[in-house]
Amino acid sequence: MLVFGHPKIPCMPFKCVADIQAIAQVPSHTIPFFQTYNTDAFGLSKHCSDQGVKYAVWVQNPLECTLMANFKPAYILAENQLEECQSIANDYLLDARILKVIEREEELEEVLKLRLDGAVFQSFLWL
């Protein structure tokens, strides 16, 4: 199981972006991410896919998960309906990893029980 943002586990940082210009400013060792509800997610996903950028997208539901998966993100972040998103990833053999956005370390047990690909601490996303 992948864990991003735990103080004792080294990992690549994530950086929130809102447009293509911001993606261009992200260092290669950083994973740009964006949220579907307040950006042009389709345009940003297409740009990242076309440019070979390893990126993450934060979705709100399984339909968004399915639509965004077509652009081959490295990670799909979600807070709700995670079992459905993970099932989609497994059933369709997606390369994207499903990550639950969590606030506390205790939530990792739920991630394990749900058999999700991993978790990312919410505070880590906004550093």
Residue pairs with C-beta under 8 A, 6 or more apart in sequence:
1 108
1 111
1 112
1 116
1 117
1 118
1 119
2 97
2 99
2 117
2 118
2 119
3 9
3 11
3 108
3 118
3 119
3 120
4 11
4 12
4 14
4 99
4 118
4 119
4 120
4 121
4 124
5 11
5 120
5 121
5 123
5 124
5 125
6 105
6 121
12 29
12 30
12 31
13 29
13 30
13 31
13 124
13 127
14 30
14 31
14 32
14 33
14 56
14 120
14 124
14 125
15 26
15 30
15 31
15 32
15 33
16 32
16 33
16 34
16 35
16 125
16 126
17 23
17 26
17 32
17 33
17 34
17 39
17 44
18 34
18 38
18 39
19 39
19 40
19 44
20 43
20 44
20 47
22 32
23 32
23 44
23 47
23 48
23 51
23 53
23 55
26 32
31 54
31 55
31 56
31 74
31 75
32 48
32 53
32 55
32 56
33 55
33 56
33 57
33 58
33 75
33 77
33 125
34 41
34 44
34 55
34 57
34 58
35 41
35 57
35 58
36 57
36 58
36 59
36 60
36 64
36 68
37 60
41 57
41 64
41 68
42 67
42 71
44 55
44 57
45 55
45 57
45 68
45 71
45 73
46 71
47 53
48 55
48 71
48 73
49 71
49 72
54 74
55 73
55 74
55 75
56 73
56 74
56 75
56 76
56 77
56 99
57 68
57 71
57 73
57 75
57 76
57 77
58 77
58 78
58 101
59 65
59 68
59 76
59 77
59 78
59 85
60 78
60 80
61 80
61 81
62 81
62 84
62 85
62 88
65 76
65 78
65 84
65 85
65 88
65 89
65 98
66 88
68 76
69 76
69 88
69 89
69 92
69 94
69 96
72 95
72 96
73 96
74 95
74 96
74 97
75 96
75 97
75 98
75 99
75 120
76 85
76 89
76 96
76 97
76 98
76 99
77 99
77 100
77 101
77 120
77 125
78 85
78 98
78 99
78 100
78 101
79 100
79 101
82 98
82 100
82 114
82 116
83 114
85 98
86 98
86 114
86 115
86 116
86 117
88 94
89 96
89 97
89 98
89 117
97 117
97 118
98 116
98 117
98 118
99 116
99 117
99 118
99 119
99 120
100 107
100 110
100 111
100 114
100 116
100 118
100 119
100 120
101 119
101 120
101 122
101 125
102 108
102 111
102 119
102 120
102 121
102 122
103 121
103 122
103 123
107 119
108 119
111 118
111 119
